[in-house]
Amino acid sequence: MEEMSRCLSRRELRAALLLFALLTLLTPSALGAHVAQLSGRELAAASSNVVVAVVEDRNVRWNGNADITLTVK
């Protein structure tokens, strides 16, 4: 009986290692991501939608739960 429980543990270990290896291979890697440091001009040149506006007034208020500040006119 002891040998059987050892054999089952090895099977479970093999199954866990196989699952880990498959998940590692099939999951997209975050290592391929990168961040480009762009200036304001470079960011505007690379963007398809750019809004140019003038702010006339602003008021900062807390929302109802007091966990986010909102800028309102």
N, C-alpha and C positions, 0 to 999 in steps of 0.2 A: 504494500500500500504506500509505503514511503517513496518508493521509486516512481510510482504513478503520480504522486503529488509533485515531485521534482520535475517530472516530464511535463506536466501541465504548466508549471511555472515557467519552464523554458519556452513552451509554446506561446504562452501569454507574452513573455518578453519579446520573442521573435515577432509576434503580431504587432505589439506596440512599436517596436523599432521599424517595422515595415510601414506602419501607418504614419509614423513620424517622417520617414524618408519620403513617402509619397506626398504628404502635405507640404514638406519643404520644397519639393520639386515643382508642385503644381500651384503653389501660392506665389503671386507676383512679388518680386523683391523690391523692398523700399530702398535698397542700396542704389538702384538705378535712377532714383529721383535726384533732382538737383534744383538749386535756387539760383536764379540769375539776379545779381545786384545791378539794378538799373536806376539811372537818374530819372528825374521827372520828365525831362525831354525825351529820353529813350523810351520810357514807359508809354508816353503819349504817342510817339511815333510807331510803336509796336501794337497799339490798341486800335481796334476797329471802331469803337464807340468812345468819344471823348466829349465831355460836357464842360463848357466854359460858362461860369456863372459869377455873379457878384452877390455876396451876402449882405443884406441890409440890416438884419437884427438877429439876435439869438438869445435864447433862454434855455438854461439847463434845468431839468426837473427829474425827480425820481419817478419810476413807474409805480403802480399800485402795490407791488410786492416789495418795493424798496431794494431791488437787487440789480436794476439796470438804470443808468441815467439816459434821458432822452433829450435831444436838442430840438426845441420847437420854436416856431415863430410866434 
